[in-house]
Amino acid sequence: MSQIQEKSPQHCAKKKLININKHHKRLIYTFTTFILSILLLILLVWFILHPTKPEFALKEADIYQLGLSGSHLLNSSIQITLLSRNPNQKVGIYYDEIQVYASYKGQRITLDSSIPPFYQEQKDNNLLSMVLVANELPVDPSFAYEMGRDQMVGRLALDLKSNGQLRWKIGTWVSGRYMFIVNCVVVLPFGSSAPAGPLTSKQGTQCSTTV
Ligand SMILES: *[C@@H]1O[C@H](CO)[C@@H](O)[C@H](O)[C@H]1NC(C)=O
């Protein structure tokens, strides 16, 4: 006759339950530790490499056309060259989408021009050239007056606005998409006598970037 160690079947069931609970707890601990370690690793990598936002400068802006048909339909043609620079030593940048347009006194004067997606290596520079145009784009009636005033003063301030999406590449890991915005302000000479070639040109302006 073997001795029964458990006092009752009820007690036996309770013990089993405790065992399962212990097992679950261990699993949860292991899982939590695992997740925390991964998060810590990502944070560490992020802080060690911390991507610096890309830099943009306006190398050149040439206005070829900026004229009204009637009182409020604008034709414009502006050629710009942007210098894009990745200041990071260990982080590459995928530019998935960049759209650029020009604005004057808070109103849009060209349509969007998009730059095809490209990858920028660490510490690399790229020149991005594009023509921003509009054909009979409706503008505010104050446009003609503002232009006339700027022509008298002899200069004209243009905003070049760009927004896009980028992804950081660290080693073989690629981040999710981040929105970024670039803003360039350029003040161009704007005389009444237009020489041959562009109406007006300007070289070299730093732009601000927000990621
Ligand atoms: C603007 O463009 C339209 C269509 O291309 C043309 O008919 C019109 O003459 C242009 N206006 C000016 C001021 O160049």
The ligand as a Tripos MOL2 file, in Angstrom:
@<TRIPOS>MOLECULE
LIG
   14    14     1     0     0
SMALL
NO_CHARGES

@<TRIPOS>ATOM
      1 C1          0.2780   83.0780  -69.8800 C.3       1 LIG1
      2 O1          0.1120   81.8040  -70.4520 O.3       1 LIG1
      3 C2         -0.9970   81.6640  -71.2870 C.3       1 LIG1
      4 C3         -1.1080   80.2240  -71.6990 C.3       1 LIG1
      5 O2          0.1490   79.6210  -71.9000 O.3       1 LIG1
      6 C4         -0.8460   82.6090  -72.4780 C.3       1 LIG1
      7 O3         -1.9880   82.5050  -73.3030 O.3       1 LIG1
      8 C5         -0.7060   84.0360  -71.9590 C.3       1 LIG1
      9 O4         -0.4770   84.9150  -73.0210 O.3       1 LIG1
     10 C6          0.4340   84.1260  -70.9750 C.3       1 LIG1
     11 N1          0.4880   85.4600  -70.3900 N.am      1 LIG1
     12 C7          1.5870   86.1660  -70.2250 C.2       1 LIG1
     13 C8          1.4590   87.4980  -69.5880 C.3       1 LIG1
     14 O5          2.6960   85.7440  -70.6010 O.2       1 LIG1
@<TRIPOS>BOND
     1     1     2 1
     2     1    10 1
     3     2     3 1
     4     3     4 1
     5     3     6 1
     6     4     5 1
     7     6     7 1
     8     6     8 1
     9     8     9 1
    10     8    10 1
    11    10    11 1
    12    11    12 1
    13    12    13 1
    14    12    14 2
@<TRIPOS>SUBSTRUCTURE
     1 LIG1         1 GROUP 0 **** ****
